[in-house]
Amino acid sequence: MPHFIEDWRNMTFKTYHTGVFIRIFLLIIVIGILAFSALETNYMLATASLVVLILITYEFFRFLSRRFNIIEDFFESIKYRDFSRHYLEKNKLADIQSLYQGFNTVNKVVREINSEKETQYLYLQKILELIDIGIIAYNTKNGEVLWANEAFQASLDFPSFKNISFVKSRNKELHQLLFENFYSKANTLEMPIKKETIKVLISNALFNVGEKSFKLIVLHNIEDTLNKTESEAWKKLLSVMTHEIMNSIAPISSLAGTLKFQAEMHEQNPKENSLNIEDLNAGLSSIEKRSEGLLKFAKTYRSLSKVTKIDKEQIQISELFKNLENLLKPGKDKNILLDFELKDPNLEVEADAYLLEQVLINLVLNAMEACENIPNPKVKVFAEKKFDGQVVISVTDNGPGIPEEIKDQIFVPFFTTKKEGSGIGLSLSKQIMTLHGGKIQVTSKENKGTLISLIFKWNSS
């Protein structure tokens, strides 16, 4: 389009300039004749020249005015954004026809651009209406709502409103939480909606359009999601606990019933039903062993659920590695090589020292146990700082790796492939990393080894 407009403008100006030049040339000639006739006292020629001069001047004025009026009319339509007009090009002078062609082209292109923008706006509006996350944008000075989707209104249980003052008139506490506070990061809030309180995830941002300032609020009602997640978690937990408890109680109940029956038969007829003390002792020992296993299960569950808060501090990773090396190396056997590597001796991490040490001990012991039956077993612990500022502490081994079929289950509480394992080590480690605002990442290939990384998010403060 720019090239076309440039060509059109050159062509129009060329014909326009030609017309102006011809009329100025005629005016000069007529003025010259008029001056000559005045000097020669030829009054008839002078009168005729004067009439011709007036006619040419009038026609020149009309020539200029007509074109300026056409351009002014076009600018007026642009001012009021009226791009629906069509200028008739037939039976017009060449330069005016060129102007009309240019105006029609400009109107056509603008209509196409507006149509594309309207289509994109409708697509965006439909997408935002379909999602279940509430979104609102409003003017920070006068509170006028720029846009809000139905999910936002449904979350507040409010009808459509044009200004946020409507919310203040209905619920001052809700207005303060939503519009008077600023949440640079996503926050979980409990919001009073009518007579209930719902949990929402909220975040917002400021943006400018010209000289106007707007605030965008994103609101996600997580009440149903939390309830569903909590329900599923309880189902899984109860299923695991029921399975473990039944595995212990069933043989206890069966064995206790057998011993009770033998004791009753011996009591009724001691001569025919002798009571074998050794069998009785073995039965009671089995009951005791099973009961201890049940108590151990309860203790492991308690240890999994009691970690709810952490005490963060700046930890020198070099000191952390030194403590781990002193603690774990003396107990290693079967010639397992335990290596600690730290390129930056000044590297620090903000964490709970006790819990982080507990996680690393668990990971190192798991790695050592995984590779103890292979040639040249090796476990390596190293730490590094990524380009994005994240601190990563990793434990890697050259063991057999984690089978694909159980990769998704290793963080499930009480899941274990070990005969003597409790199944809470990795679950507890994941919980501790979540409390730190970080995450635990596992990369494993069968027959090549396993890499477990503790990723601590960068803290700008």
N, C-alpha and C positions, 0 to 999 in steps of 0.2 A: 504493500500500500504506500509506503513513503516514496518509493520511486515513481509510482503512478502520479501521486500528488505533485511531485516535483516537475514531472513532464507536463502535467496539465497546467500548472502554474506558469511554466515557461511559455507554453503555447498561448495561454490566455493573455499574459502580459505582452507577448509579442504582438498579437492582433490589437490589443488595447493601445499599446504604444504607437503602433502604426496609425491608428485612427486619430490619436491625439496629435501626432506629428503632422498629419495631413491638414488637420483643422488649424493648427498653429501656423503652418506654412501659408494657408489661404488667408488667415487673418493678417499676416505680415504683408502679403501681396496687396490685399484690399486697403490696408492702412497706407501702404506705399502709394497706391493709385489715388487715394483720398488726399494725401499730402501733395502729390504732384498736381492734381486738379485744383487744389486750393492755391498753389503757387501760380498756376497758369490762369487763375480766375475763370476756370471752366466750371460754372455752377451746376450745369446739368450732370456732368461727369461726377462732380463732388457729391451731389445729392444722391445719385445712383450708387456711388461707392459707399456712402453713409448708410443707405438702406441695406445694401449687401452686407456691410459690416455688422449692422444690428442683427440681421438674420443669422449670419454665421455665428455671432457671439451667443445668440439665443439657442441655436442648435447645439453649439459646443457645451453650453450649460446643461441642456437636456441630456446630451450624451454622457456627461460626467455624473449628473444627478441620478440618471436611471441606473447606472451601474453601482453607484454608491448605495442607492436604495435597495438594490438586490442583495448586495453584500450585508447591509445593515439588517435586512429582513432575515437573512440566514443566521447572522450572529444573534438575533433576537430569539430565533427558534432554539439555538444552542443554549442560550441563557435559561430558557424554560424547559430544556431537555426534551424538546419536541423533535424527534428524529423520524417521525412517521410521514412527513411531507414528501411529496414527489414533485419535482420541477419538470414541467413539460418542455422538452427540448426542440420540438418541431416548430418550423416556421419562425425561428429566431435568428438573429444575427450571429455570425460565427463566434465572436468573443463571448456573447451572452450564452450561446449554446454550450460553449466550453465551460462557462461558469456553472450552468445547470448540471452538466454532466459530472463535474467535480463535486457539487453539492449532493447529488444523488448517490455518488459513490461513497462519500463520507457518511451519509445517513445509513446506507446499506451496511457498511462495515461496523458502524456503532451499534446498529440493531443486532447484528450477528454476535458482537462481543457481549451485549446485554443479554442476549438469549443464552449464550454459553454460561455466563455468570449466574443467570437465573436457574439454569439446569443444575449447575454445580451446587448452588445454594439449596435447591430442593433435595438433591442427593444427600448432602450433608445433614439437612434437617431430618430427613427420613432415617438416616443412620443414627443420629442422636436421639430420635424418638424411640427407636427400637431397642436401644441398650437400656439396661435396668439401673444405670448409674445416673443420679441426679446432677444436672449441670445448670448453672445460672450465671449470667454476666450482667452487671449493673454499673451505672455511673456512680463513682464514689462521691461526687459532690452533691448531686440532687437525689440520688437513690433511684433514679429511673431505670427500670429493668430493660436491658437491651435484648436479652433472649433467655428463656428458661424452658426446659423440656418437661414433659408430663411426669417423668420419673421423679423429678425434684418436687413437684407439687404433690405427687402421691406420697412421697416420703414424709412431707410435712403435714399431709392431710389437709391441704389448703386448696381453694379454687385458684384459678388464674388471677394474677395480680400484676399491676403495672409499676408499682413502686414498693420498695422494701419497707416503707413506713406502714404498709398494711400488716406485715408480720409483727411489727412492734405494737400495733394496736390490739392484736390478738394474743400475743405471747411475748412479753418483754424479755424473759429469760432466754427463750429460743432466739430472739433477735440479737441479743448480746453474744451468744455462743456462735452464731452464724456470721454476723456482719460486723461486729465490733472487735472481734479477736482476729488475729492473723496467724495462719498455720503454714509456715514455709515448708514443713515436712508433713507427711500424712500422720494424723493423730486419730486415736480412737476416743470417741466421746459418747457420753450417755445424754441423749436429748429428750426433754419432756414433750411428748406429743399427746395432747388431750390429757387423759388420766393415766397414761402409760409412759414408760421410759424405754427408748430403743437405743441400741448400740449402732453407731455409724462410724465410718472411716471418712475423715474430711481433710481436704487440702485446698489451698487457694493460691492465686497468683495475680499480680497487677500487670496491666498492659496499657499502653497509650495509643489512641487513634487521633492523630492531629494534636490538638491542644486538650482533648478530653482524656480523662483517666478512668479506666474501668477495672473492676475486680471480677475475677473468674473463680467460682467456687464449685468444687467437685465433691459430691456427697454420695457415699455408698452405704446403703442400709445392710449391715452385716449380721443383723439379729438372726434371720433365718439361716444364713450360712453357718454361723457359730453354733446354733442349735443343732443343725444337721450334722456338722463336724463332730460336735460333742457327743451326739447320740451314736454316731458311727464308732467313735473312739471307745465309748462305754461298751458297745456291743463286742468290739474286738477284745477289750480288756476282760470283760466278763466271760467271753468264750475261752480265752487263755486260762484265766483263773479257774473256771469251772473244770476245764480239762485237767489242769495240774492237781487241783484239790481232789477230784474224783479218782485220779490215778493213785493218790495216796490213801484216800479214805476207803476205797473199795477193798483192797487187800487187808487193811486194818480191821474193817468190819467183818470180813469173811473169817480172818484168823481168830479174831476175838470170839466170834460165834462158835467156831470149832472148839476152842479151848473151854468156853463156857459149857458146851455140850458134854465134853469129856469130864469136866469137873462135876456136873450134875449127875452123870451116869455113875461116876465113882462114889458120889455121895449116897445114891440110892442103893447101890450094890457094890461095895468095895471089893469083895472077893472076886467077882467075875469081871469087874472093870477097874483094873489097876491103873493108877495115875503115874505115868512116866514123867519123872522130874526133869529129865534131860529134854524131852519133847516140850514140856511146859516152859522150860527156861529158853529153849530155842524160839518158841512161839512168841514169848514176851519180848525177847531180844529183837525179833523182827518187827513187832509192834512199836518198840522203842525207836528203832532205826527209821521206820516209816514216819513216825511222829516228828522226829528230829528233821527229816527232810521237809515235812510240811511247815515246821517252824522256820527253817532256812528260807523256804520260798516266801513266807510272809515278811521276813527280814529284808530280803532282796527287793521286794515290792516297796517296802517302806523307804529303803535307801534311794529308790528310783524317784519317789514322789516328794522327798523332803527338800531337794535342792530347788529353791524358789527365788533366791536373790544372791547377788554377788557383790564383793567389795573390790572394785577396780583400783589398780595402782600401776605406776610405771615399772615395768619389769625389765631388767637387763637380761637379754636372751643368753648371753655368754654365761652368766651366773646360773641361769636355769639349766643350761646344758651341762654345766660342771656338776651340779647337784644330781642330775639324772645319771651322769656317767659314774659318779661315786656310788650311787645307789644300785645301779643295774649291772655294772660290769663284774663285780665280785660274784654275783649270783649266776652268771652265764655259764653254760656248759656246752659240751659237744662241739667245742671250737667254733662257736658262732661269732663272727666278726661284727662288733658293734661300733659304728663309726659316727662321730658327731662333727658336723661341718658348719662353719659360720664365717662367711667372707667379711662381713662387717662386724667387728667386735663391739661397736657402739650401738648396734641395733636394739631397739626397745619395742615393747608392745604393752598396751594398756589392757590389763586383765586381772583376774583374781588368781594370785600366785598359787594358792593351795589347789584350787579346782583345775587350773591349767596343768599343774604337775601331775595331778591324778589322771587327767585325760591322756597325757603323754606316756605315763607309766603303763597304762592299760594298752595303748596302741603299740608300744615297743614290745611288751610281753606277748601280745598277740602275734606280732611280726616274727619274734624269735621262735615262738611255738610253731608258726606256719612253715618255717624253713629249716627246722632242726633235723629233718630226715632227708635232706638233699645234699649233694656234694658242694663244698665251698659255700656254706650258708653265710649270708651277709645281710645286716640290717643297718640302714643309714638314716640318721636324723639330721635335717638341715633346715635353715631359715633364710629367707630373703625378702627384700622389699621390692614390690612391683613398681612399674612406672606410674600407675594410678595412685600410689601411696599405700596400697594394701600390704600388710605384713602377712606372710604365709609361712607356717611351720609345717614341715612334711616329714612323714615316716614312710620309708620304702623298704621292701625286701625282695629277694629273688626267689621266693617260694613258689608253690604251685598255682597261686592266684585263687580268685573266687569264682566258682562255677556260675555260668550265666543264669541258671535256673533259680539261684538263691540271692542274686545281687539285690533284688528289690526287697528282700526280707531281712537283710542284716541289721537294719535299724529298728525292726519291730521288737518291742519289749518281750523278753523271755525266749526269743528265738535263738537257738544255738545249735551248732553241729558237734560240739564237744560233749564228751560223756560227763565231765565234771563241771561244765560251764553253767552259769546262771542265766546267761542271755540278756544281761542288762548293761554290759560294758559299753558297747557302741551306742545303745539307746541313751545311756546316761551322758556319754560324750556329746552326742548330738544336742541333748537338752542343755548342757552347759554352754556349748557354742551359740545356741539360740539366745540364751540369756546374755551373752556377750555382744549380741547384735551381729555375729558372724555366721559362718556355716562350715560344715565338714563335707569334704568332697572325696569320693573314692574312685580311683581309676585302677582297673585290674584286668590282666590278660592271663588266661590259663597257661600254665607252664612258663610264664615269664615274670610273674611277680605282681605285687600290689603297691600302689602309692595312695596314701591317705594324707590329705592336706587340711590343715586348720587355717581358715581364711578369716582374718580380722579386718573389718572394714576401716577405711581411712577416716580419721576423726579430724575435722577442720579446726576444732577448738584446741 
